[in-house]
Amino acid sequence: MKMQQINTLYKLAFMGLLMTLLFAACKKTEFMPAAEGEQVPYKPDATESVTEILGKNPDATIFYTAWKKSSMEEKIKEKGGNTTYTLLVPNNAAMIASGLTEAKIAQMPRADVDSLLLFYTVLGMISRDELRDNSLPVKSMLMNPGLRVPFYEGGVGSGLGQRYDPYYYKHYLAIRDEQLLINGKKAGKMKYQPARNGALYFLEQTVTKPTKTVLEALEQDGRFTMFLELQRLSDDAFVEVMVTQMEPLFGYKMSPEEYWQNFPDAREPYTKKWMIGPTPNPDYADPNITISTWFAPTDAAFKRAGFKSVAEMLQFNETRGHVYFDETTFQPSGGYPLDSIVNYHRDWGRFFAIKDPAYGLAYPNSTVFFSNDLTADFLQDYYVNIGGNAQVQYAYKNPFAFTASNGKLSMTIKESGQATVQIIDTDINTLNGPIHVVDNLLLPKGFKLK
């Protein structure tokens, strides 16, 4: 009898382990942890250290000057005695082209020099063999103290239940035709050198650090006024219908601000994932930035689809849409037909994802993809949402089909029967992730504009 009980316990434990492993396999995240702290020493064939190799390279003297002035050695030692690290080193010509000379570095405050080098330093040994056509995300040592990403890594502890991690600038590394790609852009011919405590990649271009949100980038570009105005005015129109219909029930007319506060989930405002959220007491703070990939249609794209102005699009929404305040559920309901098109351009069509009746939408997976990642082989069966509390059958697969021909990228919604849309500009990097520009609208199956 005791033996039966023991066997039963072993079976239960084994089943529990399998369930844990299954959950871990399903739950991919946008912010995968990078190696840092005390690490198992890496033993490459190289016998020289990272700094010894850096100091001997005649084409990297400006970067080395900055390194000697900085406190990088101390910062790396703080991570542990066996810490390895990888440097992305722009050569002298690249540094000068970006306005950085030895004289300029000599005048810079040490903290600014540190910030520059932290951006180009990755903890852990990133070997050449790890790089493929598709991007390998690696986390630099540079943190933006004003930004918070969802809690995946265990970055800062408040003692009150951690809900976010610090925002570290990332680099998305790939190799194609012996060219090193960083964030989708060519950084020069692959020049890799292993060291006994890490590695170096010597670059022919500097890497641009993103400073704008996706909303700021779209607004300042000038090509996306119809895309932005359509969403802003659609949100305003939706709220106006709701507060007007709610007024007899509530006895007063809510302000738009009060409406969004009371009904935040009924309709996602267009700025929610495009801006930096508020910065309250950090002990109670939530993530305040969303990182993804955006397929932004130009004004010309809307005009090719037959819309001469934003006013025409709003009229199209009004005549074909149905929005109302449901007195049965006491919730806002309905939407506009162009909402579905917008959602494919700004949120991977998650608007159409099937929800678990008990738990809602599956957990959002990483959707950060630079131009070299937009391939049929890589993304064909990629899950945009998977894991979390939702059952596995409610995972949501990438809705797009990507093609490449003669160096040009195109995309369409799978099985839509619609013409492909050309991606005419790529890899506009923002704090929220990359923007790719399309020359026509992504239309779902059966969607009629006329």
Secondary structure, DSSP 8 states (H G I E B T S, - for coil): -HHHHHHHHHHHHHHHHHHHHHHHHH---SS-----SS------S--S-HHHHHHH-GGGHHHHHHHHHSSHHHHHHTT-TT--EEEEEE-HHHHHHTT--HHHHHHS-HHHHHHHHHHTEEES---GGG--SS-EEEEEEEEEEEEEEESSS-----SS---EEEEEEEEEEEEETTEEEETTEEEEE--EEEETTEEEEEESS------S-HHHHHHHHSS-HHHHHHHHHHHHHHHHHHHHHHHHHHSS---HHHHHHH-TTTS--TTTTTS------GGG---------EEEE-HHHHHHTT--SHHHHHHHHHHH-EEEEETTTTEEEEE-HHHHHHHHHHHTTGGG---BTTTBS--B------GGG--HHHHTT-EEE--TTS-GGG-EE--EEEEEETTEEEEEETT-----EEEEEEEEEETTEEEEEESS----TT----
